[in-house]
Amino acid sequence: MSVAHSHAGPWTLTDVLALPEDPAQRVELVGGQLMMSPAPGLPHQRASHRLHNLLEQAAATAAADVEVFEAINIVVPDGLLIPDLVVIDAMASAEVTAVPAHDVLLVLEIASPSTRVTDRKLKPSLYAAAGIRHYWRIELDPAPRLLAGDLAAGAYTETEYLAGAVARIEDPFPIAFDPAVLARR
């Protein structure tokens, strides 16, 4: 992205939101610095698509007043993050460019080789600082597993769900699935 090479000084939220859309990479902002990651690979996209469908079906069954989105801008105190999947309050979906963290019920990241450290260490602390109650991470290797985090005392306490067993989660709405369904059959 040539814009990044000519920018002087720390980046702002306004600067990043003014960048042209680029489906080949995600541009996030943390502490005035840009973080870029390439477009996700096929296993990642497969898991994201399947989980998106599961979340939408569960939300509809529960009559939850939410919407499920892939890769949208979330404003957090230290910048702008783009989770793989997000469940937001339906009223917040009127926002066009970015959703404030207080309207986010769940963020979900799918760990990829290029994002593993960020998804395990950096993003959970930023989401927790923003007060997002639920952070889920999918690890695809060696077999799919879900780590479902609930915010308590400023950090996420995780429950692990392995492939071959049904994960049953009640909040932000009831959902049950085997993480194995997120991988290639």
C-alpha positions, -999 to 999 in steps of 0.1 A, spaced: 0 0 0 18 31 -12 -1 54 12 17 39 42 51 48 27 44 85 24 27 90 58 45 110 84 41 106 121 17 84 141 -14 72 124 -48 82 137 -82 65 135 -92 92 109 -61 84 88 -68 47 87 -105 50 80 -96 73 50 -74 46 34 -89 29 3 -105 -5 9 -80 -33 1 -94 -69 1 -59 -83 -2 -49 -72 33 -63 -60 66 -50 -27 81 -54 -23 118 -42 5 141 -26 0 175 -9 28 194 -5 50 163 12 21 143 -3 1 115 -6 -36 116 -11 -53 83 -19 -89 76 -25 -107 43 -59 -120 32 -67 -153 50 -60 -187 34 -86 -213 25 -87 -232 58 -92 -199 76 -119 -188 52 -137 -221 54 -137 -220 92 -149 -184 92 -177 -190 67 -190 -221 86 -188 -204 120 -206 -173 106 -234 -195 95 -236 -213 129 -236 -180 148 -264 -166 125 -285 -197 129 -281 -198 167 -288 -160 170 -320 -165 149 -331 -195 170 -326 -175 202 -343 -144 187 -313 -124 197 -313 -88 185 -278 -91 170 -260 -92 137 -230 -113 127 -203 -97 105 -170 -108 90 -139 -85 92 -155 -52 102 -137 -22 118 -140 -21 156 -129 10 175 -110 2 207 -93 26 231 -59 21 215 -70 21 179 -89 0 153 -91 -38 151 -106 -60 125 -117 -93 140 -125 -123 118 -160 -124 131 -180 -101 152 -214 -102 169 -228 -68 175 -260 -53 189 -284 -49 159 -289 -12 166 -252 -6 161 -253 -19 125 -264 15 113 -228 26 117 -212 26 83 -174 28 88 -166 15 123 -184 1 153 -175 13 188 -164 -15 212 -193 -9 235 -217 -23 209 -197 -55 204 -210 -86 222 -184 -111 208 -152 -110 188 -138 -141 172 -103 -146 158 -92 -176 137 -55 -181 143 -34 -183 111 3 -187 108 7 -149 102 -16 -139 131 -10 -165 158 10 -142 182 -13 -113 177 -44 -134 182 -31 -151 214 -13 -122 231 -20 -87 217 -57 -87 206 -71 -103 238 -56 -76 259 -69 -49 236 -104 -64 235 -104 -68 273 -94 -32 278 -123 -22 255 -147 -41 277 -158 -66 251 -173 -94 272 -166 -124 249 -134 -133 230 -133 -166 211 -102 -179 193 -103 -208 169 -70 -228 165 -71 -250 134 -39 -270 139 -34 -298 146 -72 -301 149 -99 -274 153 -105 -263 188 -124 -233 203 -111 -213 232 -140 -193 245 -131 -164 267 -153 -145 291 -142 -112 305 -136 -112 343 -115 -88 362 -100 -72 331 -89 -104 314 -104 -134 296 -109 -167 314 -109 -194 287 -127 -227 283 -113 -250 257 -135 -271 234 -118 -298 213 -128 -313 180 -150 -344 185 -169 -329 214 -198 -304 213 -191 -270 226 -222 -256 245 -221 -219 252 -249 -198 266 -237 -162 262 -242 -139 242 -269 -165 230 -271 -203 232 -250 -221 206 -238 -257 203 -213 -271 178 -184 -295 174 -153 -275 164 -145 -303 139 -172 -289 116 -149 -259 109 -123 -280 90 -123 -296 56 -143 -328 56 
